[in-house]
Amino acid sequence: MPNMRVPVSWLNAFLDRELTARQLDDLLGDAGLYVWSVERPGVLNAAVVAGRVERAPDDPGTLTVALPTAERVHVPATAGPVPPAGTMVAVALAGAQLYAPDATSPAANGMTRVRARAGTVGQLCGPAELGLGAGTGVQTLPAHATPGTPVARVLPRGSAQEILNVDLRDELTRCRGLWGLAQDIRHRTGAGPAADVPPPRPGPAQPRLTVLAAGWTAAAVVLPARAAGGHRAGGDVPRLERHLAALAGLRADGAAGPALPIAGYEYGMRLSAHRLPSGGPVTAVLGDPAVGGLVQLDGLPVGLTPRPVGDGEPAAAVLVLAAAPTDIASDGNRCLRAVRRAARLLAPDAGDALDDALAAAAVAHGPRHLRRVCDLDLTVVTATTGLDLTMAQCSALLDRIGAETRDHGDGRATVALPPSRVDLRDRTDLAAELVRLHGYRNVRPTLPADPVRPGTDRRQRRGNAVRQAIHATGSQEVVTPAVTDLAAAPRPGGTAGPAGPALAAGGPVLRLEAAEGGGTKAVRASLVPGLLATIAAQPEQPCSRTLFEIGRVMRPGRDGSAVHEADLLAVARAATADWQADFWAVHAVARAGLRALGITELHTEPADDPCWHAGTGAHLLAGGRIVGRIGLAAQQLRVATARQPVRCVAAELDLAQLIDGEPTGATLPSRFPTVQRDVNLVTPDGVSAAQILAAVRGADPLLRTAEIVDVYHDPRLAQRVLTVRLVLASPWRTLDRQEAADATGRILAAAQHAGADRR
């Protein structure tokens, strides 16, 4: 299967409107072509980032920049003077793809890849390497750029190109050029095929062209003496087209340079140019076996009169030939476009002489090739593809590949296939080709006939993971009623019986008015009251197990109507004399459930909530967001087996926010070893652990994670000792001991500013 490198802007030049790489990928895939990669060199490459110059280089070949950590980068000899400290510059990290300094270099398709050098993480790059135009020196960036940010976010694209690597099917010979790809895309976007170019008109300079090979089409043009002067090594080809040719992997073709490969790449054919001794009448015969291979064009022998001259002989004219197998009627127009394009690239400054020569170009077709015949049955097409096509629609689709359809009037037809489509052997192959021409996305989706048990979606899978993680802690799951009996109203004394726990302020139930005077129902808006009622009804004195529930609740919307909320997680247990130990036990169960969602940190922040006993309530935070609440319940439970009312510690988390929201605290792992430091911080009771962590997390770019691993509380001194574990790493290299110590010092300074002292 051949491969084709397609610069996006070059393909867009053949379309009626500009399409993005993603749109082209989608349309080509709909046509049965596979885009296996998209290259984004230069300014579009994600490995080209912003860096801030920090200090002068220790030697002329290196420079220290912040990326955002301080790193050493290589300074190429062509970079020029080193920018002053504080300047934002473009840095290409190791592995980044840039444009070659000589954009026409064919060695690597006009591109180069940054290699890692000892002691450096990349190199500085200039405008030419980023695809921003010609220029030397270092590419500077706006002062507001953030170190480590890809330069594509702060710089315009310029002439930077995206390159599609397309796998072409062997049987789709017309798609081997930009013209064929564009024709297929135009059909799928509703633009229709491009208009034909004006046909040639007879003139004294028109060559006499004959094609003897069956199934071939050819075009020829004679460039007179004035135009022949441009035929020298392709030096007059515009710089942009030479740049695109290098990106497409085209190689210079002898004395013609890149001109003939460019025209052949655009129209999917081979071209040749021949220097003639005179500008008189020229006769070219293609496909004559008696010629003996004087000239070969795509495997066809070509006889020329007069014969071509040698390299050392003067030439008065240049004959340009193009040939392609004939599949459809417009192949003659394609050959004419290709030969005229090649002539303009070979002689761009010939003026009126070139226009006269192009107007007198010649096109000839060989004898018609014998075509294979295949039967088309609409019943087979509908049964095997799901497409409900008429015979007229099938005929229009097959006409795009040059097939001729003869309708028999009974849902059957005979199709004469072009000689290049040897892959179409029977009516099943023909039905598959109709699917490709119609578009794979237009195939009607079908459902299996047998009922299949629906699988779990992402929300259900993550909710089940939370449930299993909490079960592993030894907690017991319960299910409480979703409808509350209002007849069992809470008692005013702040206590409640087993069937009617006191309802906290804020309304843990939502009243719904039944239609036609049917009374009032109350549905739960919180899971905590149901858990408390379950604890009160336990035979133990009091319940010694931790209970939890994952359930759906109803809450009033902004307009006062009832709306469904996603699942909540509630955890509760009866409090003992040491209620703080029960508080952290409930906290540990909730944190175990969140670990199943990839959330490793759950912090608390004091909160004044009337549903909790004064001074015991707190918000639960994950990634800086409030995701739940925890505390000692304000109401007391009257348990039949207990002499005194029982209090409970409970927590409630919003699983909808945690499951549907963006992942919190996600950090890409470093390829290099990490450095771990445990520091002890003394904090007063008025400073929460969340405030300390928020202060240290943004203190240094080398800090990957920070978490509290131990807490010691001294009630006599009204202070706590927090053990904070710091994990340091660089995304570019291995840290040494001094760098880790410096980073730890900056982190401790930030913690001290937030109210903590190192012990």
Buried (B, 14 or more C-beta within 10 A) or exposed (E): EEEBBBBBBBBBEBBBEEBEBEBBBBBBBBBBBBBEEBBBBBBBBEBBBBBBBBEEBEEEBBBBBBBBBBBBBBBBEBBEEBBEEEBBBBBBBBEBBBBBEEBBBBEEBBBBBBEEBEEBBBBBBBBBBBBBEEEEBBBBBEEEBEBBBBBBEBBEBBBBBBBBBBEBBEBBBBBBBBBBBBBBBBBBBEBEBBEEEEEBEEEEBBBEBBBBBBBBBBBBBBBBBBBBBBBEEBEBBEEEBBBBBBBBBBEBBEBBBBBBBBBBBBBBBBBBBBBBBEBEEBEBBBBBEEBEEEBEBBEBBBBBEBEBBEEEEEBBBBBBBBBBBBBBEBBBBBBBBBBBBBBBBBBBEBEEBBEBBBBBBBBBBBEEBEBBEBEBBBEBBBEBBEBEBEBEBBBEBBBBBBBBBEBEEEBBBEBBBBBBBEEBEEBBBBBBBBBBBBBEEEEEEEEEEEEEEEEEEEBEEBBEBBBEBBBEBEBEEBEBEEEBEEEBEBBEEEBBBBEBBBBBEEEBBBEEEEEEEEEEBBBBBBBBBBBBBBBBBBEEEBBEEBBBBBBBBBBEEEEEEBEEBBBBBBBBBBBBEEBEEBBBBBBEBBBBBBBBBEBEBBBBEBBEBEBBBEEBBBBBBBBEBEBBBBBBBBBBBBBEEBEEBBBBBBBBBBBBBBBEBEEBBEEEEBEEEBBEBEBBBBBEEEBBBBBBBBBBBEBBBBBBBBBBEEEEEEEEEEBBBBBBBBBBBBBBBEBEEEBBEBBBEBBBBBBEEBBBEEE
